[in-house]
């Protein structure tokens, strides 16, 4: 039975007071810089907005669907005893969550009822690394595409079985020797020719033709801990040393078009999972949504937003420090990137319950989690960037921007935000942010502690405006009352 929540709004403030309080003067938002266009629709995925963790194969962090808005909301929670980072929605409206069990860290796909959020069916997959059960996408036949712990690329379908539902493996393609022993797949996404691109934690980048079974790969010799992104003719992969822009050769072998090294900093920062960028590369632009590609580096004390012209080579058009109101900052979150605007979330100090195998010690060993977001715009000439606003909203989730209603949706946190506090007495809220100003428009209380901790995972908006937010223990369904 859903719980009814009153409309929030207690924390809504003027953008000027936000930036002044943080010691940063706001730049005027450019009225000629609308949000959008949408990323190109990849013909090999489900519809943009709910096809991947980051919405689309460009990893824009946007959705064409409205969210629940700023009025009163209802919510219900589906307990799955699992952390659920990837939540996608198919053309039939059914929700698929790829989760990792708390006990055993087994990747498991769940089919959820779009009306009630109830768990209709589940399928456990062979276990691999921590991130083997994180990055996946929904293909154009509403099948979840994921790599299991045995290095098989799977397409998991769902269908009715008698009076219920079932999840089953419709297709399995072995990756063979492309994944070295002890290595594991981290990110995967399809290109416009239907090949599936993948990257391993050890730095292998490859393609799979699931029709022929052909696998082609190269090795960078650099670690990868984030997902990868595609637009027509281009694939972006961020290693722990550089951003790579690639295309496919005639036989599907990846070809490096350019490589852009970045400042990886002196060490892994607290609140990040690896030593290097914490961001998945995001394509964006004011024309067709593919002109630019961006990441945030790991420079100390503040990460820099790096924006590259896709056709311009490895020299960034801007390198600008972000989240500077804080003594130190960094991000493990992919950005929101749309039109000429990029939104960056501060995760510095955020305590994760687990780290990838082999992750080096952070420096310092721990820090306060202050949160905060920044908006940065590329100028109209495409020659530089400027900070538009800084906001103190303490986002515990990876925000998403609705291009339909012009609102940023996230889960904010108040109260104790140390390692113990986030899972005990911290209070979590469904929060809406104005992308024009950074002001928090509304805040509705969800719950306290472990069961509502979103672990910096991104919510997904379904076409009907319902928001599905993965948490440390399941999925929360949020809808307009």
Secondary structure, DSSP 8 states (H G I E B T S, - for coil): --EEE----TT---HHHHHHHTT-------TT--S-------TTBS-TTSSBTTSSTT---EESS----SS-EEEEEEE-SEEEEEEEE-TTS-EEEEEEETTT--EEEEEE-TTT--EEEEEE----SGGGGT--EEBTTS-EEEE-TTSEEEEEEEEEETTEEEEEEEEEEE-GGGS-TT--EEEEEE-TTS-EEEEETTSEEEEE-TTT--EEEEE-SS---S--EEETTEEEEE-SSEEEEEEE-TTS-EEEEEEEE----SSB-TT-SSSS-----EEE-SSSS-SEEEEE---SSS-EEEEEEGGG-SS-SEEEE-STTSSS----S--EEETTEEEEE--TT---S---TT---BSSS-------EEEEEE-TTSS-EEEEEEE---BSSB-EEETTTTEEEEEEEES--STTGGGTT-EEEEEEEETTT--EEEEEEEEESGGG--TT-B-EE-TTS-EEEE-SSEEEEEEE-
